[in-house]
Amino acid sequence: MPYRLAPLYCRPWTLAGLSARLIESHYEVNYGGAVARLNAITEELATLAPTATSAVAINRLKRDELIALNSTLLHELYFASLGGDGRAVPQAMAEAFDRDFGSVVRWQDEFSALGQAIAGGSGWVLLTYLPRDGRLLNQVGGDHGQSIAGGIPILALDMYEHAYHIDFGANAAAYIAAFLRNIDWKAVQGRYLDAQRAPRPSQLEQPEFAGVPAIAPEEVKAMLESGAPVQIIDVRPRHYAAKTHEIMERAVWRDPDRVQEWIGELSKSEPVVTFCVYGFHVGCQTATALREAGFDARYMAGGHHAWKAIKGKTKLFA
């Protein structure tokens, strides 16, 4: 089914500092052109026999499809972002800006700076909600092809010259200011509230260890750097430990198959962190055994390799 043009929601003649001629040209030529290209590419892809088409041809078409589809979607978001009083930021958005940027002014300053940074080039400035982290962030998207994986854009500023040159020439700063004055915050807030309903990506977990407390390697690193008392136990299996040359600094290796032989060495007055190779079964099983014995024990998520991935200090495993 072909892609259809979205109607121009804002009333161009009511926008402050943005002429109807600019908006109409942008909508007809650039947005309309993106939809036309997208439909042509989609039709061509539909007629291809993948097994009889060269990989080069398919790669080119899929790359062109990505660009045309993003151009279409971002232009629709751009026009849907206009038509209101940009000074009237509603409460839900103001609270979100306070939380994620420090203030509405701080958000606006960063958003504007990103636009000016790509002026004269090509790209978009997007306000995006990231369900993974439950927060808003500003981002730059270049050539219609860059976006944050899993992010949901809720406000789009087109920084291609076609978006402002008719009215502003090379004066991108004036264009950005005019755009900000005309943001339809009611519509943006609606998209924000919709985006908040998107579930965060499901975290993979082992059901049998769902109740065992975990600690991130970054938290362990912070504990060590602060001098907080903690007992770090490397419980990588003996067959693995015998082949390795390094161990986490401040950690001692203990055989996970002989917990009852070394458990008496630990102090119950200090927390215990156990870890294995990847932070799964062995580290969890050992932490469970220690907790059952009355220790404040947690396993380090990601294990030894997560510690190395955050550039945690290691020492020679002798």
Contacts in CASP RR format, 6 or more apart in sequence:
PFRMAT RR
TARGET T0000
AUTHOR 0000-0000-0000
METHOD contacts of the structure
MODEL  1
MPYRLAPLYCRPWTLAGLSARLIESHYEVNYGGAVARLNAITEELATLAP
TATSAVAINRLKRDELIALNSTLLHELYFASLGGDGRAVPQAMAEAFDRD
FGSVVRWQDEFSALGQAIAGGSGWVLLTYLPRDGRLLNQVGGDHGQSIAG
GIPILALDMYEHAYHIDFGANAAAYIAAFLRNIDWKAVQGRYLDAQRAPR
PSQLEQPEFAGVPAIAPEEVKAMLESGAPVQIIDVRPRHYAAKTHEIMER
AVWRDPDRVQEWIGELSKSEPVVTFCVYGFHVGCQTATALREAGFDARYM
AGGHHAWKAIKGKTKLFA
2 39 0 8 1.000
2 42 0 8 1.000
2 43 0 8 1.000
3 35 0 8 1.000
3 38 0 8 1.000
3 39 0 8 1.000
3 42 0 8 1.000
3 72 0 8 1.000
4 35 0 8 1.000
5 31 0 8 1.000
5 32 0 8 1.000
5 35 0 8 1.000
6 76 0 8 1.000
6 79 0 8 1.000
6 80 0 8 1.000
8 23 0 8 1.000
8 27 0 8 1.000
8 79 0 8 1.000
9 79 0 8 1.000
9 80 0 8 1.000
9 83 0 8 1.000
9 187 0 8 1.000
10 23 0 8 1.000
10 79 0 8 1.000
10 80 0 8 1.000
10 82 0 8 1.000
10 83 0 8 1.000
10 84 0 8 1.000
10 182 0 8 1.000
10 184 0 8 1.000
11 83 0 8 1.000
12 18 0 8 1.000
12 19 0 8 1.000
12 20 0 8 1.000
12 23 0 8 1.000
12 24 0 8 1.000
13 20 0 8 1.000
14 83 0 8 1.000
15 23 0 8 1.000
15 82 0 8 1.000
15 83 0 8 1.000
15 178 0 8 1.000
15 182 0 8 1.000
16 178 0 8 1.000
16 181 0 8 1.000
16 182 0 8 1.000
17 167 0 8 1.000
17 178 0 8 1.000
17 181 0 8 1.000
17 182 0 8 1.000
18 82 0 8 1.000
18 167 0 8 1.000
18 178 0 8 1.000
18 179 0 8 1.000
18 182 0 8 1.000
19 166 0 8 1.000
19 167 0 8 1.000
21 166 0 8 1.000
21 167 0 8 1.000
22 163 0 8 1.000
22 164 0 8 1.000
22 166 0 8 1.000
22 167 0 8 1.000
23 79 0 8 1.000
23 82 0 8 1.000
25 162 0 8 1.000
25 166 0 8 1.000
26 75 0 8 1.000
26 158 0 8 1.000
26 162 0 8 1.000
26 163 0 8 1.000
27 75 0 8 1.000
27 79 0 8 1.000
29 162 0 8 1.000
30 75 0 8 1.000
30 160 0 8 1.000
30 162 0 8 1.000
30 163 0 8 1.000
31 71 0 8 1.000
31 72 0 8 1.000
31 75 0 8 1.000
31 76 0 8 1.000
31 79 0 8 1.000
34 68 0 8 1.000
34 71 0 8 1.000
34 72 0 8 1.000
34 75 0 8 1.000
35 72 0 8 1.000
37 64 0 8 1.000
37 68 0 8 1.000
37 71 0 8 1.000
38 65 0 8 1.000
38 68 0 8 1.000
38 69 0 8 1.000
38 71 0 8 1.000
38 72 0 8 1.000
41 61 0 8 1.000
41 64 0 8 1.000
41 65 0 8 1.000
41 68 0 8 1.000
42 65 0 8 1.000
44 61 0 8 1.000
45 61 0 8 1.000
45 62 0 8 1.000
45 65 0 8 1.000
48 57 0 8 1.000
48 58 0 8 1.000
48 61 0 8 1.000
50 58 0 8 1.000
66 144 0 8 1.000
66 145 0 8 1.000
67 143 0 8 1.000
67 144 0 8 1.000
67 145 0 8 1.000
68 144 0 8 1.000
70 144 0 8 1.000
70 145 0 8 1.000
70 147 0 8 1.000
71 144 0 8 1.000
74 124 0 8 1.000
74 126 0 8 1.000
74 144 0 8 1.000
74 153 0 8 1.000
74 156 0 8 1.000
74 158 0 8 1.000
75 158 0 8 1.000
77 153 0 8 1.000
77 154 0 8 1.000
77 155 0 8 1.000
77 156 0 8 1.000
78 124 0 8 1.000
78 156 0 8 1.000
78 157 0 8 1.000
78 158 0 8 1.000
78 163 0 8 1.000
80 184 0 8 1.000
80 187 0 8 1.000
81 155 0 8 1.000
81 156 0 8 1.000
81 157 0 8 1.000
81 183 0 8 1.000
81 184 0 8 1.000
81 187 0 8 1.000
81 188 0 8 1.000
82 179 0 8 1.000
82 182 0 8 1.000
82 183 0 8 1.000
82 184 0 8 1.000
83 182 0 8 1.000
83 183 0 8 1.000
83 184 0 8 1.000
84 182 0 8 1.000
84 183 0 8 1.000
84 184 0 8 1.000
84 185 0 8 1.000
84 186 0 8 1.000
85 181 0 8 1.000
85 185 0 8 1.000
86 180 0 8 1.000
86 181 0 8 1.000
86 182 0 8 1.000
86 183 0 8 1.000
86 184 0 8 1.000
86 185 0 8 1.000
87 181 0 8 1.000
88 185 0 8 1.000
89 97 0 8 1.000
89 104 0 8 1.000
89 185 0 8 1.000
90 185 0 8 1.000
90 186 0 8 1.000
90 189 0 8 1.000
92 189 0 8 1.000
92 192 0 8 1.000
92 193 0 8 1.000
93 104 0 8 1.000
93 185 0 8 1.000
93 188 0 8 1.000
93 189 0 8 1.000
93 192 0 8 1.000
94 104 0 8 1.000
96 136 0 8 1.000
96 192 0 8 1.000
97 103 0 8 1.000
97 104 0 8 1.000
97 106 0 8 1.000
97 107 0 8 1.000
97 136 0 8 1.000
98 104 0 8 1.000
99 135 0 8 1.000
100 107 0 8 1.000
100 135 0 8 1.000
100 136 0 8 1.000
100 137 0 8 1.000
101 107 0 8 1.000
101 110 0 8 1.000
101 136 0 8 1.000
107 127 0 8 1.000
107 136 0 8 1.000
107 138 0 8 1.000
108 180 0 8 1.000
110 138 0 8 1.000
111 125 0 8 1.000
111 127 0 8 1.000
111 138 0 8 1.000
111 157 0 8 1.000
111 180 0 8 1.000
112 173 0 8 1.000
112 176 0 8 1.000
112 177 0 8 1.000
112 180 0 8 1.000
114 125 0 8 1.000
114 138 0 8 1.000
114 139 0 8 1.000
114 140 0 8 1.000
115 125 0 8 1.000
115 140 0 8 1.000
115 157 0 8 1.000
115 159 0 8 1.000
115 172 0 8 1.000
115 176 0 8 1.000
116 172 0 8 1.000
116 173 0 8 1.000
116 176 0 8 1.000
117 140 0 8 1.000
118 125 0 8 1.000
118 140 0 8 1.000
118 142 0 8 1.000
118 159 0 8 1.000
119 159 0 8 1.000
119 170 0 8 1.000
119 172 0 8 1.000
119 173 0 8 1.000
120 159 0 8 1.000
120 161 0 8 1.000
120 170 0 8 1.000
120 172 0 8 1.000
121 159 0 8 1.000
121 160 0 8 1.000
121 161 0 8 1.000
122 142 0 8 1.000
122 143 0 8 1.000
122 159 0 8 1.000
122 160 0 8 1.000
122 161 0 8 1.000
123 140 0 8 1.000
123 141 0 8 1.000
123 142 0 8 1.000
123 143 0 8 1.000
123 144 0 8 1.000
123 158 0 8 1.000
123 159 0 8 1.000
123 160 0 8 1.000
124 140 0 8 1.000
124 141 0 8 1.000
124 142 0 8 1.000
124 144 0 8 1.000
124 156 0 8 1.000
124 157 0 8 1.000
124 158 0 8 1.000
124 159 0 8 1.000
125 138 0 8 1.000
125 139 0 8 1.000
125 140 0 8 1.000
125 141 0 8 1.000
125 156 0 8 1.000
125 157 0 8 1.000
125 159 0 8 1.000
126 138 0 8 1.000
126 139 0 8 1.000
126 140 0 8 1.000
126 141 0 8 1.000
126 147 0 8 1.000
126 153 0 8 1.000
126 155 0 8 1.000
126 156 0 8 1.000
126 157 0 8 1.000
127 136 0 8 1.000
127 137 0 8 1.000
127 138 0 8 1.000
127 153 0 8 1.000
127 154 0 8 1.000
127 155 0 8 1.000
127 156 0 8 1.000
127 188 0 8 1.000
128 136 0 8 1.000
128 137 0 8 1.000
128 138 0 8 1.000
128 139 0 8 1.000
128 147 0 8 1.000
128 148 0 8 1.000
128 151 0 8 1.000
128 152 0 8 1.000
128 153 0 8 1.000
128 154 0 8 1.000
129 135 0 8 1.000
129 136 0 8 1.000
129 151 0 8 1.000
129 152 0 8 1.000
129 154 0 8 1.000
129 192 0 8 1.000
129 195 0 8 1.000
129 196 0 8 1.000
129 198 0 8 1.000
130 136 0 8 1.000
130 137 0 8 1.000
130 148 0 8 1.000
130 150 0 8 1.000
130 151 0 8 1.000
130 152 0 8 1.000
131 150 0 8 1.000
131 151 0 8 1.000
131 152 0 8 1.000
131 195 0 8 1.000
131 198 0 8 1.000
131 199 0 8 1.000
131 200 0 8 1.000
131 201 0 8 1.000
132 150 0 8 1.000
132 151 0 8 1.000
132 200 0 8 1.000
132 201 0 8 1.000
134 196 0 8 1.000
134 200 0 8 1.000
136 154 0 8 1.000
136 192 0 8 1.000
137 148 0 8 1.000
139 147 0 8 1.000
139 148 0 8 1.000
140 146 0 8 1.000
141 147 0 8 1.000
147 153 0 8 1.000
150 201 0 8 1.000
152 191 0 8 1.000
152 195 0 8 1.000
152 198 0 8 1.000
154 188 0 8 1.000
154 190 0 8 1.000
154 191 0 8 1.000
154 192 0 8 1.000
154 195 0 8 1.000
155 183 0 8 1.000
155 188 0 8 1.000
155 191 0 8 1.000
157 176 0 8 1.000
157 179 0 8 1.000
159 172 0 8 1.000
161 169 0 8 1.000
163 175 0 8 1.000
164 172 0 8 1.000
164 175 0 8 1.000
167 175 0 8 1.000
167 178 0 8 1.000
168 174 0 8 1.000
168 175 0 8 1.000
168 178 0 8 1.000
206 280 0 8 1.000
206 281 0 8 1.000
206 284 0 8 1.000
209 280 0 8 1.000
209 281 0 8 1.000
209 284 0 8 1.000
209 285 0 8 1.000
209 288 0 8 1.000
212 284 0 8 1.000
212 287 0 8 1.000
212 288 0 8 1.000
212 291 0 8 1.000
212 298 0 8 1.000
212 299 0 8 1.000
213 287 0 8 1.000
213 291 0 8 1.000
213 297 0 8 1.000
213 298 0 8 1.000
213 299 0 8 1.000
214 298 0 8 1.000
214 299 0 8 1.000
214 300 0 8 1.000
214 301 0 8 1.000
215 273 0 8 1.000
215 298 0 8 1.000
215 299 0 8 1.000
215 300 0 8 1.000
215 301 0 8 1.000
216 300 0 8 1.000
216 301 0 8 1.000
217 300 0 8 1.000
217 301 0 8 1.000
217 302 0 8 1.000
217 303 0 8 1.000
217 306 0 8 1.000
217 307 0 8 1.000
217 309 0 8 1.000
217 310 0 8 1.000
217 312 0 8 1.000
218 310 0 8 1.000
220 230 0 8 1.000
220 232 0 8 1.000
220 273 0 8 1.000
220 300 0 8 1.000
220 307 0 8 1.000
221 307 0 8 1.000
221 310 0 8 1.000
221 312 0 8 1.000
223 230 0 8 1.000
224 230 0 8 1.000
224 232 0 8 1.000
224 249 0 8 1.000
224 250 0 8 1.000
229 270 0 8 1.000
229 271 0 8 1.000
230 270 0 8 1.000
230 271 0 8 1.000
230 272 0 8 1.000
230 273 0 8 1.000
231 266 0 8 1.000
231 267 0 8 1.000
231 270 0 8 1.000
231 271 0 8 1.000
231 272 0 8 1.000
231 273 0 8 1.000
232 248 0 8 1.000
232 250 0 8 1.000
232 251 0 8 1.000
232 252 0 8 1.000
232 272 0 8 1.000
232 273 0 8 1.000
232 275 0 8 1.000
233 251 0 8 1.000
233 252 0 8 1.000
233 253 0 8 1.000
233 254 0 8 1.000
233 266 0 8 1.000
233 272 0 8 1.000
233 273 0 8 1.000
233 274 0 8 1.000
233 275 0 8 1.000
233 286 0 8 1.000
234 241 0 8 1.000
234 247 0 8 1.000
234 248 0 8 1.000
234 251 0 8 1.000
234 252 0 8 1.000
234 253 0 8 1.000
234 254 0 8 1.000
234 275 0 8 1.000
234 304 0 8 1.000
235 253 0 8 1.000
235 254 0 8 1.000
235 255 0 8 1.000
235 256 0 8 1.000
235 274 0 8 1.000
235 275 0 8 1.000
235 276 0 8 1.000
235 282 0 8 1.000
235 283 0 8 1.000
235 286 0 8 1.000
236 244 0 8 1.000
236 253 0 8 1.000
236 256 0 8 1.000
236 275 0 8 1.000
236 276 0 8 1.000
236 277 0 8 1.000
236 282 0 8 1.000
236 304 0 8 1.000
237 256 0 8 1.000
237 257 0 8 1.000
237 276 0 8 1.000
237 277 0 8 1.000
237 282 0 8 1.000
238 255 0 8 1.000
238 257 0 8 1.000
240 277 0 8 1.000
241 253 0 8 1.000
241 317 0 8 1.000
244 317 0 8 1.000
245 316 0 8 1.000
245 317 0 8 1.000
246 314 0 8 1.000
246 315 0 8 1.000
246 316 0 8 1.000
246 317 0 8 1.000
247 253 0 8 1.000
247 314 0 8 1.000
247 315 0 8 1.000
247 316 0 8 1.000
247 317 0 8 1.000
248 275 0 8 1.000
248 304 0 8 1.000
248 307 0 8 1.000
248 312 0 8 1.000
248 313 0 8 1.000
248 314 0 8 1.000
248 315 0 8 1.000
249 312 0 8 1.000
249 313 0 8 1.000
249 314 0 8 1.000
249 315 0 8 1.000
251 275 0 8 1.000
253 317 0 8 1.000
254 262 0 8 1.000
255 261 0 8 1.000
255 262 0 8 1.000
256 276 0 8 1.000
256 282 0 8 1.000
256 283 0 8 1.000
256 285 0 8 1.000
256 286 0 8 1.000
259 286 0 8 1.000
259 289 0 8 1.000
259 290 0 8 1.000
263 289 0 8 1.000
263 290 0 8 1.000
263 293 0 8 1.000
266 272 0 8 1.000
266 290 0 8 1.000
266 295 0 8 1.000
268 294 0 8 1.000
268 295 0 8 1.000
268 296 0 8 1.000
270 296 0 8 1.000
271 296 0 8 1.000
271 297 0 8 1.000
271 298 0 8 1.000
272 287 0 8 1.000
272 290 0 8 1.000
272 295 0 8 1.000
272 296 0 8 1.000
272 297 0 8 1.000
272 298 0 8 1.000
273 297 0 8 1.000
273 298 0 8 1.000
273 299 0 8 1.000
273 300 0 8 1.000
274 283 0 8 1.000
274 286 0 8 1.000
274 287 0 8 1.000
274 290 0 8 1.000
274 297 0 8 1.000
274 298 0 8 1.000
274 299 0 8 1.000
274 300 0 8 1.000
275 283 0 8 1.000
275 299 0 8 1.000
275 300 0 8 1.000
275 302 0 8 1.000
275 303 0 8 1.000
275 304 0 8 1.000
275 307 0 8 1.000
276 282 0 8 1.000
276 283 0 8 1.000
276 286 0 8 1.000
276 299 0 8 1.000
276 303 0 8 1.000
276 304 0 8 1.000
277 303 0 8 1.000
277 304 0 8 1.000
277 305 0 8 1.000
278 302 0 8 1.000
278 303 0 8 1.000
278 304 0 8 1.000
278 305 0 8 1.000
278 306 0 8 1.000
279 299 0 8 1.000
279 300 0 8 1.000
279 301 0 8 1.000
279 302 0 8 1.000
279 303 0 8 1.000
279 304 0 8 1.000
279 306 0 8 1.000
280 302 0 8 1.000
283 299 0 8 1.000
283 300 0 8 1.000
283 303 0 8 1.000
284 299 0 8 1.000
286 297 0 8 1.000
286 299 0 8 1.000
287 297 0 8 1.000
287 298 0 8 1.000
287 299 0 8 1.000
290 297 0 8 1.000
291 297 0 8 1.000
300 306 0 8 1.000
300 307 0 8 1.000
307 314 0 8 1.000
308 314 0 8 1.000
END
